[in-house]
Amino acid sequence: MRKAFLLGAGLGTRLQPLTETLPKPLIPFANRPLITHALDHCLQAGITDFAINTHHLHETWDRFFPNGKYRGANLTFFHEPELLETGGGIKNIADWIKDDPVLVYNGDIITDLPIERLMTGHMASNNTVTLAVQDHGADLRITVDGHRVTDVRGLIHQQQGTHQFTGIYVIDPEVLDLIPPNEKISIIPAFVKLIKKGELGTYHVKGHPKWLDLGTRETYLEASLAITPKVSKEARISETANIQNSWVAQNAIVESGAVIKDSILWPGTHVLQDAELTNCIVHSNSPISGVHKSSDL
């Protein structure tokens, strides 16, 4: 399996105002674009060819990946002028999928779950689609019996969910036959059809691997600070600035006397002298002064 479809077209409304200048998959995480963590994860599992759907601020993707390449892998972008949702997005790349199985990967999560095992397990099964699921979490909407999905969101038997969907799954090209063309539609109706045919399987994620959904400001900040923060060598930091447990990206400027604590500074941001920031995300290019706590600046 060599192809992966990364979902990058979401509006990122829960992350506003951070997504007013960048689509969610391109916001900085650990001082580099969020989507690159998913790309690296897939590359390690042997993926060499990527499709990425875009919508909100789609022109910014060309700035980040001007040659349509990432570490030697091919990136093919599919702009959706109108959002097609998960099912429509997959149908829209049918010509790219051709006759190949594809790993589908939500573009706003950080995880180290063993996707190579998911892919290997799928290829050895009779599943048309295999979902990576975990038996814990706040959103148990997948009902599993053994390694088969028997219900999703209670749409078939009104069964209570037993597992949480991780946002990562494998599809065979046959799933395209279950998605109507030229339609804005979720992948869920196709899942329901596969459940009834006994062709929607699961890969059970063992233990508690890292799995972070960065859909909100709170989860984005929490996940960022859970990794040992770093100050970019390309940032300009005054010797008298006090930076504690914070990410400072390239070309950021922190002037004398400024205190930065448990915060994230995006590339090119500017914190003026004697400013005090705690639990803040600095994302605009306007110089920041004064005292701020839990703010998006």
NUKOL-152623 format. One record per residue (C-alpha): x, y, z. Coordinates in steps of 0.25 Angstrom, whole numbers, plus 5000, padded with zeros to 4 digits. Layout:
<domars>
(domar (X,Y,Z))
...
</domars>
This chain:
<domars>
(domar (5000,5000,5000))
(domar (5006,5013,4995))
(domar (4995,5023,4995))
(domar (4989,5032,5006))
(domar (4978,5042,5006))
(domar (4980,5053,5016))
(domar (4967,5061,5020))
(domar (4971,5076,5019))
(domar (4958,5083,5015))
(domar (4952,5086,5028))
(domar (4948,5100,5032))
(domar (4955,5100,5046))
(domar (4943,5108,5052))
(domar (4946,5103,5066))
(domar (4960,5108,5065))
(domar (4957,5122,5061))
(domar (4963,5132,5061))
(domar (4975,5124,5058))
(domar (4970,5118,5045))
(domar (4966,5132,5040))
(domar (4980,5133,5033))
(domar (4984,5118,5031))
(domar (4976,5105,5029))
(domar (4976,5096,5041))
(domar (4986,5086,5035))
(domar (4996,5097,5033))
(domar (4996,5103,5047))
(domar (5009,5102,5054))
(domar (5010,5090,5063))
(domar (5024,5088,5070))
(domar (5029,5099,5061))
(domar (5025,5093,5048))
(domar (5012,5091,5040))
(domar (5002,5081,5047))
(domar (5000,5073,5034))
(domar (5015,5070,5033))
(domar (5014,5061,5045))
(domar (5003,5052,5038))
(domar (5012,5052,5026))
(domar (5024,5047,5034))
(domar (5016,5037,5041))
(domar (5011,5031,5027))
(domar (5025,5032,5021))
(domar (5030,5023,5032))
(domar (5019,5013,5029))
(domar (5024,5013,5014))
(domar (5014,5023,5008))
(domar (5020,5030,4996))
(domar (5008,5037,4989))
(domar (4998,5046,4996))
(domar (4985,5053,4992))
(domar (4981,5065,5000))
(domar (4967,5072,4999))
(domar (4967,5087,5001))
(domar (4956,5097,5003))
(domar (4958,5109,5013))
(domar (4970,5118,5009))
(domar (4974,5107,4999))
(domar (4984,5116,4992))
(domar (4993,5116,5005))
(domar (4996,5101,5002))
(domar (5005,5105,4990))
(domar (5013,5114,4999))
(domar (5016,5102,5008))
(domar (5018,5092,4997))
(domar (5022,5100,4984))
(domar (5027,5088,4977))
(domar (5016,5078,4981))
(domar (5027,5070,4988))
(domar (5030,5066,5003))
(domar (5043,5059,5006))
(domar (5042,5053,4992))
(domar (5028,5048,4993))
(domar (5017,5053,4983))
(domar (5006,5062,4988))
(domar (4994,5064,4979))
(domar (4984,5075,4983))
(domar (4969,5074,4981))
(domar (4962,5087,4983))
(domar (4948,5087,4987))
(domar (4941,5100,4984))
(domar (4929,5095,4991))
(domar (4932,5085,5003))
(domar (4929,5071,4999))
(domar (4930,5065,5013))
(domar (4937,5052,5015))
(domar (4929,5043,5005))
(domar (4929,5053,4994))
(domar (4944,5056,4996))
(domar (4947,5042,4994))
(domar (4939,5041,4982))
(domar (4945,5053,4976))
(domar (4959,5047,4976))
(domar (4954,5034,4969))
(domar (4963,5036,4957))
(domar (4975,5037,4966))
(domar (4971,5025,4974))
(domar (4969,5016,4962))
(domar (4970,5002,4966))
(domar (4978,5004,4979))
(domar (4975,5002,4994))
(domar (4977,5016,5001))
(domar (4980,5020,5015))
(domar (4971,5031,5019))
(domar (4976,5040,5030))
(domar (4970,5052,5037))
(domar (4979,5064,5036))
(domar (4977,5070,5049))
(domar (4981,5059,5059))
(domar (4995,5055,5065))
(domar (4997,5040,5067))
(domar (5007,5029,5067))
(domar (4998,5018,5066))
(domar (5004,5006,5057))
(domar (4997,5010,5044))
(domar (5006,4999,5037))
(domar (4999,4988,5045))
(domar (4985,4994,5041))
(domar (4989,4994,5026))
(domar (4995,4980,5027))
(domar (4983,4975,5035))
(domar (4974,4981,5024))
(domar (4981,4975,5013))
(domar (4980,4961,5019))
(domar (4965,4962,5022))
(domar (4952,4962,5013))
(domar (4948,4976,5018))
(domar (4945,4987,5008))
(domar (4948,4997,5019))
(domar (4956,4995,5032))
(domar (4955,5006,5043))
(domar (4965,5008,5054))
(domar (4958,5009,5067))
(domar (4961,5009,5082))
(domar (4952,5004,5093))
(domar (4953,5017,5101))
(domar (4950,5032,5099))
(domar (4940,5043,5100))
(domar (4933,5039,5087))
(domar (4929,5024,5086))
(domar (4920,5024,5074))
(domar (4925,5011,5067))
(domar (4919,4998,5072))
(domar (4929,4986,5070))
(domar (4927,4971,5071))
(domar (4940,4964,5070))
(domar (4946,4971,5058))
(domar (4934,4975,5051))
(domar (4926,4988,5052))
(domar (4911,4985,5055))
(domar (4906,4999,5056))
(domar (4911,5013,5055))
(domar (4905,5025,5062))
(domar (4893,5016,5065))
(domar (4888,5017,5051))
(domar (4885,5002,5049))
(domar (4881,4995,5062))
(domar (4881,5007,5071))
(domar (4893,5000,5078))
(domar (4901,5008,5088))
(domar (4915,5010,5083))
(domar (4927,5002,5089))
(domar (4939,5009,5082))
(domar (4944,5022,5078))
(domar (4948,5024,5063))
(domar (4962,5030,5062))
(domar (4960,5037,5049))
(domar (4969,5027,5041))
(domar (4964,5016,5032))
(domar (4968,5008,5020))
(domar (4958,5007,5008))
(domar (4958,4998,4996))
(domar (4954,5005,4983))
(domar (4941,4997,4983))
(domar (4936,5007,4993))
(domar (4935,5017,4982))
(domar (4923,5009,4976))
(domar (4915,5013,4989))
(domar (4917,5028,4988))
(domar (4908,5036,4979))
(domar (4916,5045,4969))
(domar (4916,5060,4969))
(domar (4909,5060,4983))
(domar (4913,5066,4997))
(domar (4912,5054,5006))
(domar (4918,5048,5018))
(domar (4925,5034,5017))
(domar (4915,5029,5028))
(domar (4904,5024,5018))
(domar (4915,5016,5011))
(domar (4919,5010,5025))
(domar (4905,5006,5028))
(domar (4904,4999,5014))
(domar (4917,4992,5017))
(domar (4912,4988,5031))
(domar (4900,4981,5025))
(domar (4909,4973,5016))
(domar (4919,4970,5027))
(domar (4930,4977,5020))
(domar (4933,4988,5030))
(domar (4945,4983,5039))
(domar (4953,4989,5050))
(domar (4967,4989,5055))
(domar (4968,4990,5070))
(domar (4978,5000,5075))
(domar (4985,4993,5087))
(domar (4988,5001,5100))
(domar (4989,5016,5100))
(domar (4997,5021,5088))
(domar (4998,5036,5086))
(domar (4985,5041,5080))
(domar (4982,5055,5080))
(domar (4971,5063,5073))
(domar (4975,5077,5071))
(domar (4961,5082,5068))
(domar (4960,5093,5079))
(domar (4969,5104,5084))
(domar (4970,5096,5098))
(domar (4974,5083,5092))
(domar (4984,5090,5082))
(domar (4991,5097,5094))
(domar (4991,5085,5103))
(domar (4996,5076,5092))
(domar (5007,5086,5089))
(domar (5012,5088,5103))
(domar (5012,5073,5106))
(domar (5024,5072,5097))
(domar (5036,5079,5102))
(domar (5035,5093,5096))
(domar (5047,5099,5088))
(domar (5051,5112,5083))
(domar (5055,5113,5069))
(domar (5069,5116,5066))
(domar (5064,5126,5055))
(domar (5056,5134,5066))
(domar (5062,5147,5071))
(domar (5061,5147,5086))
(domar (5066,5158,5095))
(domar (5076,5153,5106))
(domar (5067,5159,5116))
(domar (5054,5152,5111))
(domar (5049,5141,5120))
(domar (5043,5129,5113))
(domar (5037,5118,5121))
(domar (5031,5105,5115))
(domar (5028,5112,5102))
(domar (5029,5109,5087))
(domar (5035,5121,5079))
(domar (5036,5119,5064))
(domar (5045,5124,5054))
(domar (5046,5139,5051))
(domar (5039,5142,5064))
(domar (5044,5154,5072))
(domar (5043,5155,5087))
(domar (5049,5168,5092))
(domar (5056,5171,5105))
(domar (5048,5169,5119))
(domar (5037,5161,5112))
(domar (5032,5149,5120))
(domar (5026,5137,5112))
(domar (5020,5126,5120))
(domar (5013,5113,5115))
(domar (5010,5120,5101))
(domar (5012,5118,5086))
(domar (5018,5128,5077))
(domar (5016,5126,5062))
(domar (5026,5130,5051))
(domar (5028,5144,5049))
(domar (5021,5149,5062))
(domar (5027,5160,5070))
(domar (5026,5162,5086))
(domar (5030,5176,5091))
(domar (5038,5179,5103))
(domar (5032,5176,5116))
(domar (5020,5169,5111))
(domar (5015,5157,5120))
(domar (5008,5146,5113))
(domar (5003,5133,5120))
(domar (4995,5122,5113))
(domar (4995,5131,5100))
(domar (4995,5127,5085))
(domar (5002,5139,5077))
(domar (4998,5137,5063))
(domar (4997,5151,5057))
(domar (5008,5160,5051))
(domar (5003,5172,5060))
(domar (5013,5175,5071))
(domar (5008,5170,5085))
(domar (5010,5178,5097))
(domar (5004,5178,5111))
(domar (4999,5167,5120))
(domar (4991,5155,5114))
(domar (4986,5142,5120))
(domar (4979,5131,5112))
(domar (4978,5140,5100))
(domar (4979,5138,5085))
(domar (4987,5150,5080))
</domars>
